[in-house]
């Protein structure tokens, strides 16, 4: 695999540059690729993750598809993994907030995948090249649906639907303030722009120029605006991301002036957790039938959603 460094990536760290191009690998996996000596800059082997790149550099990744990057991931017993569905070579997981989906950075243990390869030994053999069958990801701070395939065929089948934007994903988010005026007289709001790494904080994402990011589009439906003494007014929205960019829903709401409650990274009001939940997903199964999976809304939402019967309100919006 050959990659050429353009002007917009001048001065970027090698591991960050590769993270922006190798979308099927985590940052920690990419760093392992580098340390194994499989990355060359202008035909010279480089094992430094922080090597600075210059415009015109040629980055070569050798034996990329053959690397077993999950070899160090350990099976671990994790008690709070909830399986919503198992069948047609697919696992539907309800991930709690506060647990990473897969090992990366400082979170090498106690992740969802550590627990799944303990529960399902067959997933371990899917480790090479496949990250144990993981089909989609959500942020550590987000709760809700994660899909894991249990065969090579199923992984290709379900992942392709995400790539082709055929899967419908629905998130419940609670934001501070009255967001209703953004919807005007309509029931839905489409936010579409380009998202890339924040220019000053590489751990954050932000809306950027087209040449510096990737297209990000989210449809929002307003469920309602309410009020409590603790926060004053707050709004509940149903978000349907059309694309799948990092922190997409969080960034879109932040840029409109309504960060998610509990999202300290993007300026949300302080709370016991970030109030973003992957509530439902609609996907075509191996038998070619469309199926919708839903989760329960976590109890941490109760203080702000209590007595509002949110599932019934949004039922007609999930289609």
NORHU-V492687 format. One record per residue. RES is the residue in three letters. SS is DSSP state (alpha for helix, beta for strand, coil for the rest). OMEGA is omega in radians with two decimals (999 if undefined). Layout:
BEGIN
RES/SS/OMEGA
RES/SS/OMEGA
END
This chain:
BEGIN
UNK/coil/3.13
UNK/beta/3.12
UNK/beta/3.12
UNK/beta/-3.12
UNK/coil/3.10
UNK/coil/-3.03
UNK/alpha/-3.07
UNK/alpha/3.12
UNK/alpha/3.13
UNK/coil/3.13
UNK/coil/-3.10
UNK/coil/3.02
UNK/beta/-3.14
UNK/alpha/-3.10
UNK/alpha/3.10
UNK/alpha/3.11
UNK/alpha/-3.13
UNK/alpha/3.09
UNK/alpha/-3.13
UNK/alpha/-3.09
UNK/alpha/-3.11
UNK/coil/-2.98
UNK/coil/-3.13
UNK/coil/3.12
UNK/coil/3.05
UNK/coil/3.13
UNK/alpha/-3.13
UNK/alpha/3.09
UNK/alpha/3.11
UNK/alpha/3.10
UNK/alpha/3.09
UNK/alpha/3.07
UNK/alpha/-3.12
UNK/alpha/-3.08
UNK/alpha/3.11
UNK/coil/3.12
UNK/coil/-3.10
UNK/coil/-3.14
UNK/beta/-3.13
UNK/beta/3.04
UNK/beta/-3.09
UNK/coil/3.09
UNK/coil/3.09
UNK/beta/-3.14
UNK/beta/-3.14
UNK/coil/3.13
UNK/coil/-3.12
UNK/coil/-3.13
UNK/coil/-3.08
UNK/coil/3.13
UNK/coil/-3.10
UNK/beta/-3.10
UNK/coil/3.12
UNK/coil/3.10
UNK/coil/3.14
UNK/coil/3.10
UNK/coil/3.04
UNK/beta/3.13
UNK/beta/-3.13
UNK/beta/3.06
UNK/beta/-3.08
UNK/coil/3.10
UNK/coil/-3.06
UNK/alpha/-3.07
UNK/alpha/-3.07
UNK/alpha/-3.06
UNK/coil/3.05
UNK/coil/-3.02
UNK/coil/-3.11
UNK/coil/-3.02
UNK/coil/-3.10
UNK/coil/-3.12
UNK/coil/-3.03
UNK/coil/2.98
UNK/coil/3.13
UNK/coil/3.08
UNK/coil/3.11
UNK/coil/-2.94
UNK/coil/-2.98
UNK/coil/3.03
UNK/coil/-3.10
UNK/beta/3.11
UNK/beta/3.13
UNK/beta/-3.06
UNK/beta/3.04
UNK/beta/-3.13
UNK/beta/-3.14
UNK/coil/3.07
UNK/coil/3.13
UNK/beta/2.98
UNK/beta/3.06
UNK/beta/-3.03
UNK/beta/2.99
UNK/beta/-3.07
UNK/beta/3.05
UNK/coil/3.05
UNK/coil/3.07
UNK/coil/3.11
UNK/coil/3.09
UNK/coil/3.13
UNK/coil/-3.08
UNK/coil/3.12
UNK/coil/3.05
UNK/beta/3.10
UNK/coil/-3.13
UNK/coil/-3.09
UNK/beta/3.12
UNK/coil/3.14
UNK/coil/3.03
UNK/coil/3.13
UNK/coil/3.13
UNK/alpha/-3.12
UNK/alpha/3.03
UNK/alpha/-3.13
UNK/alpha/-3.09
UNK/alpha/3.13
UNK/alpha/2.99
UNK/alpha/-3.10
UNK/alpha/-3.06
UNK/coil/-3.07
UNK/alpha/-3.09
UNK/alpha/3.13
UNK/alpha/-3.11
UNK/alpha/-3.11
UNK/alpha/3.08
UNK/alpha/-3.06
UNK/alpha/-3.08
UNK/alpha/3.07
UNK/alpha/-2.97
UNK/alpha/-3.10
UNK/alpha/3.05
UNK/alpha/3.05
UNK/alpha/-3.11
UNK/beta/-3.10
UNK/coil/3.14
UNK/coil/-3.13
UNK/coil/2.93
UNK/coil/-3.09
UNK/coil/3.09
UNK/coil/-3.07
UNK/coil/-3.12
UNK/coil/3.06
UNK/beta/3.00
UNK/beta/-2.86
UNK/beta/2.98
UNK/beta/-3.12
UNK/beta/3.10
UNK/beta/3.11
UNK/beta/-3.09
UNK/coil/3.05
UNK/coil/3.12
UNK/alpha/3.14
UNK/alpha/-3.10
UNK/alpha/3.14
UNK/alpha/3.11
UNK/alpha/-3.05
UNK/alpha/-3.09
UNK/alpha/3.14
UNK/alpha/-3.14
UNK/alpha/3.12
UNK/alpha/3.06
UNK/alpha/-3.13
UNK/alpha/-3.13
UNK/coil/3.12
UNK/coil/3.11
UNK/coil/-3.10
UNK/coil/3.08
UNK/beta/-3.10
UNK/beta/-3.10
UNK/beta/3.14
UNK/beta/2.98
UNK/beta/3.11
UNK/beta/3.08
UNK/beta/-3.08
UNK/beta/3.08
UNK/beta/3.09
UNK/coil/-3.14
UNK/coil/-3.08
UNK/coil/-3.00
UNK/alpha/-3.06
UNK/alpha/3.11
UNK/alpha/-3.09
UNK/alpha/-3.10
UNK/coil/3.11
UNK/coil/-3.12
UNK/coil/3.13
UNK/coil/-3.08
UNK/beta/3.13
UNK/beta/3.08
UNK/beta/3.04
UNK/beta/-3.12
UNK/beta/3.12
UNK/beta/-3.14
UNK/beta/-3.10
UNK/beta/3.08
UNK/beta/3.12
UNK/beta/3.07
UNK/coil/-3.06
UNK/coil/-3.09
UNK/coil/-3.12
UNK/coil/-3.03
UNK/coil/3.10
UNK/coil/-3.14
UNK/coil/3.03
UNK/beta/3.12
UNK/beta/3.05
UNK/beta/-3.05
UNK/coil/3.06
UNK/coil/-3.10
UNK/alpha/-3.08
UNK/alpha/-3.07
UNK/alpha/-3.10
UNK/coil/3.14
UNK/beta/-3.10
UNK/beta/3.10
UNK/beta/-3.11
UNK/beta/3.13
UNK/beta/2.99
UNK/beta/3.12
UNK/beta/2.99
UNK/beta/3.12
UNK/beta/3.08
UNK/beta/3.11
UNK/beta/3.06
UNK/beta/-3.02
UNK/beta/-3.12
UNK/beta/3.00
UNK/beta/-3.11
UNK/coil/-3.04
UNK/coil/-3.07
UNK/coil/-2.94
UNK/beta/-3.13
UNK/beta/3.04
UNK/beta/-3.08
UNK/beta/3.06
UNK/beta/3.13
UNK/beta/3.00
UNK/beta/-3.10
UNK/beta/3.04
UNK/beta/3.12
UNK/beta/3.11
UNK/coil/3.02
UNK/coil/-3.08
UNK/coil/-3.13
UNK/coil/3.12
UNK/coil/3.09
UNK/coil/-3.00
UNK/alpha/-3.11
UNK/alpha/-3.13
UNK/alpha/-3.13
UNK/alpha/-3.13
UNK/alpha/3.13
UNK/alpha/3.08
UNK/alpha/-3.09
UNK/alpha/3.09
UNK/coil/3.11
UNK/coil/-3.11
UNK/coil/3.12
UNK/coil/-3.12
UNK/beta/3.09
UNK/coil/-3.13
UNK/coil/-3.13
UNK/coil/-3.07
UNK/alpha/-3.12
UNK/alpha/-3.09
UNK/alpha/2.98
UNK/coil/3.13
UNK/coil/3.10
UNK/coil/-3.10
UNK/coil/3.13
UNK/coil/-3.06
UNK/coil/3.06
UNK/coil/3.05
UNK/coil/-3.05
UNK/coil/3.05
UNK/beta/-3.04
UNK/beta/3.05
UNK/beta/-2.91
UNK/beta/-3.06
UNK/beta/3.10
UNK/beta/3.13
UNK/beta/-3.03
UNK/beta/3.09
UNK/beta/-3.08
UNK/coil/-3.12
UNK/coil/3.10
UNK/coil/3.09
UNK/coil/3.09
UNK/coil/3.06
UNK/beta/3.13
UNK/beta/3.11
UNK/beta/3.09
UNK/beta/3.12
UNK/beta/3.07
UNK/coil/2.92
UNK/coil/3.06
UNK/coil/-3.08
UNK/coil/-3.10
UNK/alpha/3.13
UNK/alpha/3.11
UNK/alpha/-2.94
UNK/alpha/-3.08
UNK/alpha/-3.08
UNK/alpha/-3.13
UNK/alpha/-3.05
UNK/coil/3.09
UNK/coil/-3.11
UNK/coil/3.04
UNK/coil/-3.04
UNK/alpha/3.14
UNK/alpha/-3.14
UNK/alpha/-3.11
UNK/alpha/-3.04
UNK/alpha/-3.08
UNK/alpha/-3.09
UNK/alpha/3.12
UNK/alpha/3.13
UNK/coil/-3.02
UNK/coil/999
END
